[in-house]
Amino acid sequence: MKHPVQRLQSELHYIADLLDQGSLFSFTAKERESVRDEAANLSQELASIESSFLTTGLVGGTGVGKSTLMNALAGAEIASTSHRRPHTDRVLIYRHAEANPLPSLPSTDIAWKEIVHKSDAIQQILLCDLPDFDSLMGEHREHVLQFMEHLDVLIWVTSPEKYADGRFYEFLRTVPKAKQNFYFLLNKVDLLFHGETLETGYKQMEQVARSFLEHIRENGIDEPILYALSAQEAFHSDQVAPWNQFPAFRQQLSQQRDVKQVTAIKAANLDVEIQRLLSFFEKEVLNLKSFERILEDSEKELGKQRSSWVQAGQEAIDLWLGKYIRQQILSSKSDPSRLVGPGYGLALLVLEWKKRFKREQKAPSDLSSFVPPDECALSFQSRLEWLEDRLNHRTLRKNLPQSFRERLQETLGVGEGLKHLKERFSHIVALRVAEPSLPSLRSFKVLQFLTYLLLVAFFLLAVGGETAWRAVLEDPGVASTIRLFLSWVYTLFSTKGLAALGSFALLNIFIACRFYARYRKLSRRGAEKILESLKVELVKVWEEKLDGILEDLNQFKAEIRSQVSAISSLKEKK
C-alpha cells in the first residue's frame, strides 16, 4: 500500500506530465492552463504533508533501556524479553491494533517484525525499535542506515554509564537524517540520585547532561534537544520525581503526533480536490475511446477500398502518361546522332519540318513541366479529401472537440501530402525522360557505313566504264588513273551519267528512309519501355502513399490507446 501523501504527489506529477504532453484533445488552452495551475498549487500544499503515523525510531546501545522507555510511553508493557531479536539487524515495529494499516516500508534489505499492541496512549505513534548500534557491523549497519532515512523522528537513547561511548557519536555522524528531528534521551538518571542527597543528585545530573551536550555539539549538532529522565520510574510510578523530564518528553512526542494528525486531515481534504481534477480526465477518456473507434472504422474502410483506389490511380496515371508525357518522351528520344550519312540528313530535315509546320514545342527541361495536370491530379486529390471529410464528419457527429479535427488534418495533411505526391511524380518523370532510350547501336552505325560505302563503290564502277577500269587493273599508273578520272567526268555530263547519278541519289534516299524507319521503330520501342516502367513506378508511389495513410492512422490509434491507458491507470490507482 503506497503512502497516501506520496500517492497524491505521484498523481499530481502524473497530471502535470499529461498536461505537458499536449495530447489532451478535450482541453482548451485555457482549461489546460487552469488545471495545471491548480495541480501545482495542490502539489505545494502536499509538499509538507506526510502520513498520520508519527514514525519514531529508537536508537541506542546495549542495556540503555529502550524497551522500558517504550513501555513507559505506552503506559503498558508492550515490549518484553520475548521480543528479543534472533538477528542483530532486525527492526521491531510496534503498532496499535486499531490503527491504520502499516504503510509500505521503504525498499531496503532490512528485516523487520511487527508487534501489535492495544495501548491507546501511542495509537498514532509507530515505534520502531532499531537494533543496538554497538552490535551492528558491515552490511547490517548499512541496511539500518537506509531504513532510518524514512523515519519522522529519531530518539537517541543512552545512559550515564554509556553517554561517553565513542561508537555512539561515530554512528550519529553517519545517519542521513535531518538533525532537527533528533531527540536525545539521557535515561537511567535515577542512578545519579541513589544514595545521594537531592542537591548532589542534581549536580551530578547537570554535570553528566552538560558533558553529553558537549559531545553532541562536537559531532555536528549545534542545538540538540536533550531530556534527562528515568523511564523505569515513569513506568512503575504514577508520580515522578521533579528531576525526571519524562513527562516533558512525552508531551513533546504527543505534540509531534498531533501535527501528524492535522496534516493527515489536510491530506484527506486535498485528496478530494485531486479527485475533482481527475474528473476532468474522464471526459477525455470517453472522447479518446470514441475517436479511436472512428479511426478504426475508417482504417478498415480504407483497407477495403484500397484496390479500387489503386485502380483509379492507375487510370489517372495512364491518362497523364498517354496524353501529356508520351509525346514528350518520344520527342526527347528523337536524337538523330545514331544515324549516319543520308539517314542523318533525312532525320534533320524531318525534325526541321516538324518544327516549322507542326510547330512542335521543344521538350521541357524543368520539373514543373512534368507535374500532373489538374484533370489527372484531381483523381488523387478527391480521394484524399474524401477520407479527410469522412473522418471530420464522423468526428462532428460524435460531437468531439475541434482539437480532434485539427490533429486529424495534421496527421493526414491532404494539402501537403498531395503536393509531395506531385513532386515525387514530376521528379521521377524528369529523371526517366533524361535517361537514354537506346544504347549506342554501334552495329547499326557500322551497317549504315558499309551500306553507303558499297553504294558509292557501285556508283563509281558504273560511271567509270568498263574500258577505263580494265586499263587501271591491267596497267595501274598515273596515265590509267587520269583516263579513269576523265571517264567519270565525261560520263557524269552525259545522258548515261545523269541517269546513273539520279539512280544513285534515289538509292541513297531509299536506303536512308529504310534506316530512318528502322531507327524510329527502335526509338518508339525504347520509349514504350520507358513509359511502361514509368507507369509501374508511379503506381508504386501511389500505393506507398495509401500505405502511408494507413500506417499514420494505425500509429495515431496506438497513441490514443496509450493515452487512454495512461489516464485509466491513474484512475485505477485511487
C-alpha positions as CSV (number, residue, x, y, z in Angstrom):
1,M,0.0,0.0,0.0
2,K,1.6,3.3,-1.1
3,H,1.9,6.1,1.4
4,P,-1.2,8.4,0.9
5,V,0.7,11.6,0.6
6,Q,3.2,10.0,-1.8
7,R,0.3,8.7,-3.8
8,L,-1.3,12.1,-4.0
9,Q,2.0,13.7,-5.0
10,S,2.5,11.0,-7.6
11,E,-0.9,11.6,-9.1
12,L,-0.3,15.4,-9.3
13,H,3.0,14.9,-11.0
14,Y,1.3,12.5,-13.4
15,I,-1.4,15.0,-14.1
16,A,1.2,17.7,-14.8
17,D,3.0,15.3,-17.2
18,L,-0.2,14.6,-19.1
19,L,-0.8,18.3,-19.5
20,D,2.7,19.0,-20.6
21,Q,2.5,16.3,-23.3
22,G,0.0,18.5,-25.3
23,S,-2.0,15.4,-26.4
24,L,-5.2,16.1,-24.4
25,F,-7.7,16.9,-27.1
26,S,-10.7,17.7,-24.8
27,F,-8.9,20.5,-23.1
28,T,-8.8,24.1,-24.5
29,A,-5.6,26.0,-23.9
30,K,-7.3,27.9,-21.1
31,E,-8.7,24.8,-19.4
32,R,-5.3,23.1,-19.7
33,E,-3.6,26.1,-18.1
34,S,-6.2,26.3,-15.3
35,V,-5.8,22.6,-14.4
36,R,-2.0,22.9,-14.5
37,D,-2.1,25.8,-12.1
38,E,-4.4,24.1,-9.7
39,A,-2.3,20.9,-9.7
40,A,0.8,23.0,-9.0
41,N,-1.0,24.7,-6.0
42,L,-2.1,21.3,-4.6
43,S,1.4,19.9,-5.1
44,Q,2.8,22.8,-3.0
45,E,0.3,22.1,-0.2
46,L,1.2,18.4,-0.2
47,A,4.9,19.1,-0.1
48,S,4.9,19.3,3.7
49,I,2.3,16.6,4.5
50,E,3.1,13.1,5.5
51,S,1.2,10.2,7.0
52,S,-1.0,10.2,10.1
53,F,1.6,8.0,11.8
54,L,4.4,9.6,13.7
55,T,7.1,7.1,12.7
56,T,9.6,7.1,15.6
57,G,12.8,5.3,15.7
58,L,14.7,4.4,18.9
59,V,18.5,4.2,18.6
60,G,20.8,3.2,21.4
61,G,23.4,0.8,22.7
62,T,23.0,-2.4,24.6
63,G,21.3,-2.0,28.0
64,V,20.3,1.7,27.8
65,G,16.6,0.9,28.5
66,K,14.9,1.3,25.1
67,S,12.3,-1.4,25.9
68,T,11.5,0.2,29.3
69,L,11.2,3.6,27.5
70,M,8.6,2.2,25.0
71,N,6.6,0.6,27.9
72,A,6.6,4.0,29.7
73,L,5.4,5.8,26.6
74,A,2.7,3.2,26.1
75,G,1.7,3.1,29.8
76,A,1.7,-0.7,29.4
77,E,4.1,-3.5,28.8
78,I,4.2,-3.7,25.0
79,A,8.0,-4.6,24.8
80,S,9.1,-7.6,26.6
81,T,12.0,-10.1,26.6
82,S,10.0,-12.3,24.3
83,H,10.6,-9.8,21.5
84,R,14.3,-10.3,21.5
85,R,15.7,-10.3,18.0
86,P,17.1,-13.6,16.6
87,H,19.3,-11.4,14.3
88,T,21.1,-8.2,15.2
89,D,19.8,-6.4,12.1
90,R,16.1,-6.8,12.7
91,V,13.8,-3.9,13.4
92,L,10.9,-4.3,15.8
93,I,7.8,-2.2,14.8
94,Y,5.1,-1.6,17.4
95,R,1.7,-0.7,16.0
96,H,-1.7,-0.2,17.7
97,A,-4.3,-2.9,16.8
98,E,-6.9,-0.3,15.7
99,A,-4.5,2.0,13.9
100,N,-4.4,2.3,10.2
101,P,-2.5,-0.5,8.3
102,L,1.2,-0.2,8.3
103,P,2.4,1.8,5.4
104,S,4.7,0.1,2.9
105,L,8.2,0.1,4.3
106,P,11.0,1.6,2.1
107,S,12.6,-0.7,-0.4
108,T,15.6,-1.7,1.7
109,D,17.1,-5.0,2.6
110,I,16.3,-4.6,6.3
111,A,14.5,-7.4,8.2
112,W,11.6,-6.3,10.4
113,K,8.9,-7.7,12.6
114,E,5.6,-6.1,13.5
115,I,4.2,-6.3,17.1
116,V,0.6,-5.3,17.6
117,H,-0.4,-3.7,20.9
118,K,-3.6,-2.1,22.4
119,S,-2.1,0.9,24.2
120,D,-4.3,3.9,23.3
121,A,-1.6,6.3,24.5
122,I,0.5,5.7,21.4
123,Q,-2.2,4.8,19.0
124,Q,-0.9,7.2,16.3
125,I,2.8,6.7,17.1
126,L,4.6,4.0,15.3
127,L,7.6,2.9,17.4
128,C,10.5,1.3,15.6
129,D,13.0,-0.3,17.9
130,L,16.2,-0.3,15.9
131,P,19.0,-2.9,16.6
132,D,21.6,-1.8,19.1
133,F,24.1,0.3,17.2
134,D,27.0,-1.3,19.0
135,S,26.0,-4.7,17.7
136,L,25.8,-3.6,14.0
137,M,28.6,-4.4,11.6
138,G,29.2,-4.1,7.9
139,E,26.2,-4.7,5.7
140,H,23.7,-4.8,8.6
141,R,24.7,-1.3,9.6
142,E,24.2,0.0,6.0
143,H,20.7,-1.6,5.9
144,V,19.7,0.1,9.2
145,L,21.0,3.4,8.0
146,Q,18.9,3.2,4.8
147,F,15.8,2.4,6.9
148,M,16.4,5.4,9.1
149,E,16.1,7.8,6.2
150,H,12.3,7.2,6.1
151,L,11.6,7.8,9.8
152,D,9.9,11.0,11.1
153,V,11.8,11.2,14.4
154,L,14.9,9.6,15.8
155,I,15.2,9.2,19.5
156,W,18.8,8.7,20.6
157,V,18.9,6.8,24.0
158,T,21.9,6.5,26.2
159,S,22.6,6.3,30.0
160,P,25.1,7.9,32.4
161,E,27.3,4.9,32.1
162,K,27.4,4.9,28.2
163,Y,27.0,8.5,27.1
164,A,30.7,8.8,26.5
165,D,30.9,5.8,24.2
166,G,32.7,6.9,21.1
167,R,30.8,4.4,18.9
168,F,27.6,6.3,19.8
169,Y,28.9,9.5,18.2
170,E,30.5,7.7,15.3
171,F,27.1,6.2,14.5
172,L,25.4,9.6,15.0
173,R,27.6,11.2,12.3
174,T,26.7,8.5,9.7
175,V,22.9,8.8,10.0
176,P,21.5,10.5,6.8
177,K,18.6,12.4,8.6
178,A,17.7,16.0,9.2
179,K,19.2,16.8,12.6
180,Q,16.2,18.9,13.7
181,N,14.3,15.7,14.0
182,F,16.7,14.2,16.6
183,Y,15.8,13.9,20.3
184,F,18.5,12.8,22.8
185,L,17.4,11.0,26.0
186,L,19.7,10.5,29.0
187,N,18.0,7.5,30.5
188,K,18.5,5.9,33.9
189,V,19.2,9.3,35.5
190,D,17.8,7.8,38.8
191,L,21.2,6.1,39.2
192,L,22.7,9.5,39.9
193,F,20.3,10.1,42.8
194,H,20.6,6.7,44.6
195,G,22.2,7.1,48.0
196,E,22.8,10.8,47.3
197,T,21.1,14.0,48.5
198,L,18.8,15.7,46.1
199,E,21.2,18.6,45.7
200,T,24.1,16.2,44.9
201,G,22.0,14.3,42.5
202,Y,21.0,17.4,40.7
203,K,24.7,18.5,40.4
204,Q,25.7,15.1,39.1
205,M,22.8,15.1,36.6
206,E,23.7,18.6,35.4
207,Q,27.3,17.6,35.0
208,V,26.6,14.5,33.0
209,A,24.0,16.3,30.9
210,R,26.4,19.2,30.2
211,S,29.2,16.7,29.2
212,F,26.7,14.8,27.0
213,L,25.6,18.0,25.2
214,E,29.2,19.0,24.6
215,H,29.9,15.6,22.9
216,I,26.7,16.0,20.8
217,R,27.7,19.6,19.6
218,E,31.2,18.4,18.8
219,N,29.6,15.9,16.4
220,G,27.8,18.5,14.3
221,I,24.5,19.2,16.1
222,D,24.5,22.8,17.3
223,E,21.2,22.9,19.2
224,P,20.4,19.4,20.5
225,I,17.2,18.7,22.3
226,L,18.0,16.7,25.5
227,Y,15.8,15.2,28.1
228,A,17.2,13.6,31.3
229,L,14.8,11.0,32.6
230,S,14.2,7.7,34.1
231,A,11.9,5.5,32.0
232,Q,11.9,2.9,34.8
233,E,10.5,5.3,37.4
234,A,7.9,6.7,34.9
235,F,6.7,3.2,34.0
236,H,6.3,1.9,37.6
237,S,5.1,5.1,39.4
238,D,2.2,7.4,38.9
239,Q,4.2,10.3,40.4
240,V,7.7,11.0,39.0
241,A,10.4,12.9,40.7
242,P,10.8,16.6,39.8
243,W,14.1,16.0,38.1
244,N,12.6,13.3,35.8
245,Q,11.8,15.0,32.4
246,F,9.9,12.1,31.1
247,P,6.5,13.9,31.1
248,A,8.0,16.8,29.1
249,F,9.4,14.3,26.6
250,R,6.1,12.5,26.3
251,Q,4.3,15.8,25.8
252,Q,6.7,16.8,23.0
253,L,6.2,13.5,21.3
254,S,2.4,14.0,21.6
255,Q,2.6,17.4,20.0
256,Q,4.5,15.9,17.1
257,R,1.8,13.2,16.8
258,D,-1.0,15.9,16.8
259,V,0.8,17.7,14.0
260,K,0.8,14.5,12.0
261,Q,-2.9,14.0,12.6
262,V,-3.7,17.6,11.4
263,T,-1.6,17.0,8.2
264,A,-3.5,13.7,7.7
265,I,-6.8,15.6,7.7
266,K,-5.4,18.1,5.3
267,A,-4.2,15.3,3.0
268,A,-7.8,13.8,3.1
269,N,-9.2,17.2,2.0
270,L,-6.6,17.6,-0.7
271,D,-7.5,14.1,-1.9
272,V,-11.0,15.4,-2.6
273,E,-9.6,18.3,-4.6
274,I,-7.3,15.9,-6.6
275,Q,-10.3,13.7,-7.3
276,R,-12.1,16.8,-8.7
277,L,-9.1,17.4,-11.0
278,L,-9.1,13.7,-12.1
279,S,-12.8,14.0,-13.1
280,F,-11.7,16.4,-15.9
281,F,-9.9,13.5,-17.5
282,E,-13.0,11.2,-17.5
283,K,-14.4,13.1,-20.4
284,E,-11.0,12.9,-22.2
285,V,-11.0,9.1,-21.9
286,L,-14.6,8.9,-23.3
287,N,-13.6,11.2,-26.2
288,L,-10.4,9.3,-26.9
289,K,-12.2,5.9,-27.0
290,S,-14.9,7.3,-29.3
291,F,-12.2,8.8,-31.6
292,E,-10.3,5.5,-31.5
293,R,-13.4,3.7,-32.9
294,I,-13.7,6.3,-35.6
295,L,-10.1,5.8,-36.7
296,E,-10.5,2.0,-36.5
297,D,-13.6,2.1,-38.7
298,S,-12.0,4.5,-41.2
299,E,-8.9,2.3,-41.3
300,K,-10.9,-0.8,-42.1
301,E,-13.0,1.1,-44.7
302,L,-9.8,2.4,-46.4
303,G,-8.3,-1.1,-46.4
304,K,-11.3,-2.5,-48.2
305,Q,-11.3,0.3,-50.8
306,R,-7.5,0.2,-51.3
307,S,-7.7,-1.9,-54.5
308,S,-10.3,0.5,-56.1
309,W,-8.1,3.5,-55.1
310,V,-5.1,1.8,-56.7
311,Q,-7.1,1.2,-59.9
312,A,-8.3,4.8,-60.0
313,G,-4.7,5.9,-59.6
314,Q,-3.6,3.7,-62.5
315,E,-6.2,5.2,-64.7
316,A,-5.2,8.7,-63.9
317,I,-1.5,7.8,-64.5
318,D,-2.4,6.2,-67.8
319,L,-4.2,9.4,-68.9
320,W,-1.3,11.6,-67.8
321,L,1.3,9.5,-69.5
322,G,-0.6,8.9,-72.7
323,K,-1.9,12.4,-73.2
324,Y,1.0,14.5,-71.9
325,I,4.2,12.6,-71.2
326,R,4.3,10.1,-74.1
327,Q,4.9,12.7,-76.8
328,Q,7.4,14.5,-74.7
329,I,9.4,11.2,-74.2
330,L,9.1,10.4,-78.0
331,S,10.4,13.9,-78.8
332,S,13.2,13.7,-76.3
333,K,14.3,10.4,-77.8
334,S,14.3,11.7,-81.4
335,D,18.1,12.2,-81.4
336,P,19.4,11.6,-84.9
337,S,23.0,11.1,-83.7
338,R,22.7,7.3,-84.2
339,L,22.1,7.8,-87.9
340,V,24.9,8.4,-90.4
341,G,25.1,9.8,-94.0
342,P,21.8,10.4,-95.8
343,G,19.8,8.9,-93.0
344,Y,21.2,11.5,-90.6
345,G,20.4,14.3,-93.1
346,L,16.9,12.9,-93.6
347,A,16.3,12.9,-89.8
348,L,17.4,16.5,-89.5
349,L,15.0,17.5,-92.4
350,V,12.1,15.7,-90.7
351,L,12.9,17.5,-87.3
352,E,13.1,20.9,-89.0
353,W,9.8,20.2,-90.9
354,K,8.1,19.3,-87.7
355,K,9.3,22.5,-86.0
356,R,8.1,24.7,-88.9
357,F,4.9,23.1,-90.0
358,K,3.7,21.2,-86.9
359,R,5.1,23.8,-84.6
360,E,6.1,21.1,-82.2
361,Q,7.4,22.5,-78.9
362,K,10.7,21.5,-77.6
363,A,10.8,19.0,-74.8
364,P,10.6,20.8,-71.5
365,S,13.6,20.8,-69.2
366,D,12.3,22.0,-65.8
367,L,10.5,19.8,-63.3
368,S,7.3,21.9,-63.3
369,S,6.6,20.8,-66.8
370,F,6.2,17.2,-65.6
371,V,3.7,17.9,-62.8
372,P,0.4,16.0,-63.3
373,P,-2.2,18.4,-64.8
374,D,-5.3,19.2,-62.8
375,E,-7.5,16.7,-64.7
376,C,-5.2,13.9,-63.6
377,A,-4.3,15.2,-60.1
378,L,-8.0,15.6,-59.3
379,S,-8.4,11.8,-59.0
380,F,-5.7,11.6,-56.3
381,Q,-6.9,14.8,-54.6
382,S,-10.6,13.8,-54.5
383,R,-9.8,10.5,-52.7
384,L,-7.6,12.1,-50.1
385,E,-10.1,14.8,-49.4
386,W,-12.9,12.2,-49.3
387,L,-11.0,10.4,-46.5
388,E,-10.4,13.6,-44.5
389,D,-14.1,14.7,-45.0
390,R,-15.2,11.3,-43.9
391,L,-13.2,11.4,-40.7
392,N,-14.3,15.0,-39.9
393,H,-17.9,14.2,-40.5
394,R,-17.7,11.2,-38.1
395,T,-15.9,13.4,-35.5
396,L,-18.6,16.1,-35.8
397,R,-21.3,13.5,-35.5
398,K,-19.8,12.3,-32.2
399,N,-19.6,15.9,-31.0
400,L,-15.9,15.7,-30.4
401,P,-13.9,18.9,-29.8
402,Q,-12.3,20.9,-32.6
403,S,-8.8,19.8,-31.4
404,F,-9.5,16.2,-32.7
405,R,-10.2,17.5,-36.2
406,E,-7.1,19.7,-36.1
407,R,-5.0,16.7,-35.2
408,L,-6.6,14.8,-38.0
409,Q,-5.7,17.4,-40.5
410,E,-2.2,17.5,-39.2
411,T,-1.9,13.7,-39.4
412,L,-3.4,13.3,-42.9
413,G,-2.0,16.6,-44.3
414,V,-4.0,16.3,-47.5
415,G,-2.6,19.6,-48.9
416,E,1.0,18.8,-48.1
417,G,0.5,15.2,-49.0
418,L,-0.8,16.0,-52.5
419,K,2.0,18.5,-53.0
420,H,4.6,15.9,-52.0
421,L,3.0,13.3,-54.3
422,K,3.1,15.6,-57.3
423,E,6.7,16.5,-56.6
424,R,7.7,12.8,-56.5
425,F,5.8,12.2,-59.7
426,S,7.4,15.0,-61.5
427,H,10.9,14.1,-60.2
428,I,10.5,10.5,-61.3
429,V,9.2,11.5,-64.8
430,A,12.0,14.1,-65.3
431,L,14.7,11.5,-64.4
432,R,13.3,8.9,-66.8
433,V,13.0,11.4,-69.6
434,A,16.6,12.4,-69.2
435,E,17.7,8.7,-69.4
436,P,18.9,7.5,-72.9
437,S,16.2,5.4,-74.6
438,L,18.6,3.4,-76.7
439,P,22.1,2.1,-76.4
440,S,24.9,3.4,-78.7
441,L,23.8,1.0,-81.5
442,R,27.4,0.6,-82.9
443,S,26.4,-2.4,-85.1
444,F,23.6,-0.3,-86.6
445,K,26.0,2.5,-87.4
446,V,28.5,0.1,-88.9
447,L,25.8,-1.4,-91.1
448,Q,24.9,2.1,-92.4
449,F,28.5,2.9,-93.2
450,L,29.1,-0.3,-95.1
451,T,25.8,0.1,-97.0
452,Y,26.6,3.7,-98.1
453,L,30.2,2.7,-98.9
454,L,29.0,-0.2,-101.1
455,L,26.6,2.1,-102.9
456,V,29.3,4.6,-103.6
457,A,31.5,1.8,-105.0
458,F,28.8,0.6,-107.3
459,F,28.2,4.2,-108.5
460,L,32.0,4.7,-109.3
461,L,32.1,1.4,-111.1
462,A,29.1,2.4,-113.2
463,V,30.3,5.9,-114.2
464,G,33.9,4.8,-114.9
465,G,33.2,2.5,-117.7
466,E,34.5,-1.0,-118.4
467,T,37.4,0.1,-120.6
468,A,38.8,2.6,-118.1
469,W,38.6,0.3,-115.2
470,R,40.2,-2.6,-117.2
471,A,43.1,-0.3,-118.1
472,V,43.7,0.6,-114.4
473,L,43.6,-3.0,-113.4
474,E,45.9,-4.2,-116.2
475,D,48.3,-1.3,-116.2
476,P,48.0,0.7,-112.9
477,G,49.7,4.0,-113.1
478,V,49.2,7.8,-113.4
479,A,48.1,7.6,-117.0
480,S,45.5,4.9,-116.5
481,T,44.2,6.8,-113.4
482,I,43.9,10.0,-115.3
483,R,42.0,8.3,-118.1
484,L,39.6,6.8,-115.4
485,F,39.0,10.2,-113.9
486,L,38.3,11.7,-117.3
487,S,35.9,8.9,-118.0
488,W,34.0,9.7,-114.7
489,V,33.7,13.4,-115.8
490,Y,32.6,12.6,-119.3
491,T,30.1,10.1,-118.2
492,L,28.6,12.4,-115.5
493,F,27.9,15.1,-118.0
494,S,26.4,12.6,-120.4
495,T,22.9,11.3,-120.5
496,K,24.1,8.0,-119.2
497,G,25.9,9.7,-116.3
498,L,22.9,11.8,-115.3
499,A,20.8,8.6,-115.2
500,A,23.4,6.9,-113.0
501,L,23.6,9.9,-110.7
502,G,19.8,10.0,-110.4
503,S,19.8,6.3,-109.7
504,F,22.5,6.8,-107.1
505,A,20.5,9.6,-105.4
506,L,17.3,7.6,-105.4
507,L,19.0,4.6,-103.9
508,N,20.6,6.8,-101.2
509,I,17.2,8.3,-100.4
510,F,15.6,4.8,-100.3
511,I,18.2,3.4,-98.1
512,A,18.1,6.5,-95.8
513,C,14.4,6.1,-95.5
514,R,14.8,2.5,-94.5
515,F,17.4,3.2,-91.9
516,Y,15.4,6.1,-90.6
517,A,12.3,4.0,-90.4
518,R,14.3,1.3,-88.5
519,Y,15.6,3.9,-86.1
520,R,12.1,5.3,-85.5
521,K,10.9,1.9,-84.7
522,L,13.8,1.3,-82.2
523,S,13.2,4.7,-80.7
524,R,9.5,4.1,-80.2
525,R,10.1,0.7,-78.7
526,G,12.6,2.2,-76.2
527,A,10.1,5.0,-75.4
528,E,7.3,2.5,-74.8
529,K,9.5,0.5,-72.4
530,I,10.2,3.8,-70.6
531,L,6.5,4.6,-70.4
532,E,5.7,1.1,-69.1
533,S,8.4,1.1,-66.4
534,L,7.4,4.7,-65.5
535,K,3.8,3.7,-65.1
536,V,4.8,0.8,-62.7
537,E,7.0,3.2,-60.7
538,L,4.3,5.9,-60.4
539,V,1.6,3.4,-59.4
540,K,4.0,2.1,-56.7
541,V,4.4,5.7,-55.4
542,W,0.6,6.0,-55.2
543,E,0.4,2.6,-53.4
544,E,3.1,3.8,-50.9
545,K,1.0,6.9,-50.3
546,L,-2.0,4.8,-49.4
547,D,0.0,2.5,-47.2
548,G,1.5,5.6,-45.5
549,I,-2.0,6.9,-44.7
550,L,-3.0,3.5,-43.3
551,E,0.2,3.5,-41.2
552,D,-0.4,7.0,-40.0
553,L,-4.0,6.1,-38.9
554,N,-2.7,3.0,-37.2
555,Q,0.0,4.9,-35.3
556,F,-2.4,7.6,-34.3
557,K,-4.7,4.9,-33.0
558,A,-1.9,3.4,-31.0
559,E,-1.1,6.8,-29.5
560,I,-4.7,7.2,-28.4
561,R,-4.7,3.8,-26.8
562,S,-1.6,4.6,-24.9
563,Q,-3.1,7.9,-23.7
564,V,-6.3,6.1,-22.6
565,S,-4.2,3.5,-20.8
566,A,-2.2,6.2,-19.1
567,I,-5.2,8.1,-17.8
568,S,-7.1,5.0,-16.9
569,S,-4.2,3.6,-14.9
570,L,-4.1,6.9,-12.9
571,K,-7.8,6.4,-12.0
572,E,-7.3,2.8,-11.1
573,K,-4.6,3.7,-8.6
574,K,-7.2,5.5,-6.5
